[in-house]
Amino acid sequence: MVEAEKEQIYNIPLRDAKRAPKWKRAKVAIKDIRKFLGKHMKSEDIKLDRGINEKVWERGSQKPPTMIRIRAMKFSDGQVQAELAGE
């Protein structure tokens, strides 16, 4: 397995998902997570763990969490893998 070059824990604010219509908020929150990680980890290739998706959709599409804590790892090939911090 390839070793991670960079590992970082981020608290990602998802308050901006409220700008979307109620039925699209969880979907927008996932896009915001990808955008945040792309900006801070400087990569386009981002893989989100299943746990992140389950956490965002836990209360349905209308009520995503306002903040999520994520552990992101960047590998030498430029790929970023993210998972929930603390798991």
N, C-alpha and C positions, 0 to 999 in steps of 0.2 A: 504494500500500500504506500502511496505517496504521502510524504510528511507535509503538514501544513506550514507554509512560510509565515503566515500572519494569523493570529487568533485574537479576536476582540469581542467584548461584550457590549452591546448597545441597548439603551432604553429608547425605543422608537415611539414617538408620539403619533397617535392615530386620530387625533381630534379633527384633522382636516377631512376625514371620511364623512363628517356631518354635512359637508357641502353637497353631497350627492343625494338623490332621492332616497327615501327610506329603504326601498326594496333593493338598492344597489350598494348599500354602505359596506357590507363585508367584502364584496368584490373590489371596491375602491380601496379598502384598507390593505388588501393583499397587494394591489398595484403600488400603493404607497410604500409598503415594506420593500418591495423589489427596487423601487426608485431610490429609497434611502440607502439601501445596501450598495446599489450601483454607484452612487455618488461617493460614499465613504470608503468603499473597498476598491474603487476604481476598476470595475469589471462589468461586462455585459452578461456574462454567463453565470446566472444565479440559480441555485437549486434550493428550494425551501423544503424543510422536513414536514412530514405529515402532521406532526404535533402542532406546528405553527398554524396550519390550515384549520385543524380541529379547534384550537384555542380561539381563533378569530370567529369561526362560525358557531361556537359553543352556544350562544344565546340567540342564534338566528341571524338572518341577513340584515335586520334592522338595527341591531344593537351590538356592534363590534366593541371590543375593549378600547378605552381611550389611550392606553399605553401598553406596550408589550416588550418584554426583556428577551433579547435574542443573543445567542453566541454564534458568531460568524467566523468561518475559517477560510482563508484564501490559500489555494494551492499553486504550485509552480507553473501549472499550465493555464492559470488565470481564472479557473473555476472557483466560485464562492459557494460554500455549503453552509446553510444556516439551520439552527435548531433552537428550541426553547432553552433558555439558560436555566440551570438547576435540574436538568433531566439527564 
